[in-house]
Amino acid sequence: MVIKIVVKKILNNNSVISEDINCKEVIVMGKGIGFSKKNGDLIDETKIQKIFVLEDDKKNNQLINLLEDIPEEYFELSQMIIQRASQKLGKDLADSIYLSLTDHLYMSIARYREGLHLKNKLLFEIENFYPDEFRLGLEALNIIESLFSVKMAEDEAAFIAMHIVVSENGDDMEDFYKSTKLVQSILNIVKFFFKVNFNVESFYYQRFLRHLRFFSLRILSGEDQKKLSLKNDLLPLIKDRYVDAYQCTLKIKDFVNNSFNYILDDEEILYLTIHISQVISDIEEEKGKNKF
């Protein structure tokens, strides 16, 4: 985006209001971008990190109030965490995380200083389903302790990881909660059907988990329901070869249908059956090794 590099209003040392090439107001963010500036001054383009176009009056006011009310060090903290996450994950994160994470960190640190520690009900799921993002959350806790002298529990690392995951996928927090709970429900069906505990470090488990993440998003969006049901000629062969895995998949099919009114087609049943058979075979193989 091309910017008319002129300050219209200073929000804080790290953010100012300017205009884009179409004379639409934008918020320009960058470390020290508003320091010692006044209205009408030029913006140092080399300091620009993010640009937010102001289009919705309600959201605009919320954003401006956030930038004016929250101390600058929280934006700097947020930018450090986001930059580290983007580098480690090898992808850009949605712009919304600059606001949502900053607001969350500001409120969370304030709560901790008052002795209020919130438990994260999805701590186990986030740690196991999103290990890379959770590790970034743990790294963020070290940064927070170093800069703010506040030591936080792993629950907070999971909250930070949630913001990163949501920003990665372009979802909102409600979709994240629903997707994570759905994946856990499907894993529980498999776990209780075969009476096993998963090896979360297993290659087959991690591959199954990746499949379930995308599967859950399709269910919640209902996207495949708009298409004709796909028939797969391999399914009869697979269900005869992997009888137990197929029966387990049928239980998942019933659960998804009853809970989300989503009907699995043959192709999805096929893939679920194969994934489940591989995960269970891997567990049984490990059990066999441990007998000797």
Sequence and secondary structure as in RCSB ss.txt:
>XXXX:A:sequence
MVIKIVVKKILNNNSVISEDINCKEVIVMGKGIGFSKKNGDLIDETKIQKIFVLEDDKKNNQLINLLEDIPEEYF
ELSQMIIQRASQKLGKDLADSIYLSLTDHLYMSIARYREGLHLKNKLLFEIENFYPDEFRLGLEALNIIESLFSV
KMAEDEAAFIAMHIVVSENGDDMEDFYKSTKLVQSILNIVKFFFKVNFNVESFYYQRFLRHLRFFSLRILSGEDQ
KKLSLKNDLLPLIKDRYVDAYQCTLKIKDFVNNSFNYILDDEEILYLTIHISQVISDIEEEKGKNKF
>XXXX:A:secstr
  EEEEEEEEEETTEEEEEETTS EEEEE TTTTTT  TT B  GGG  EEEE   HHHHHHHHHHHHHS HHHH
HHHHHHHHHHHHHHTS   TTHHHHHHHHHHHHHHHHHTT     TTHHHHHHH HHHHHHHHHHHHHHHHHH  
   HHHHHHHHHHHHHHHHT  HHHHHHHHHHHHHHHHHHHHHHT    TT HHHHHHHHHHHHHHHHHHHTGGG
GS     TTHHHHHHHSHHHHHHHHHHHHHHHHHH     HHHHHHHHHHHHHHHHHHHHHHHHHT 
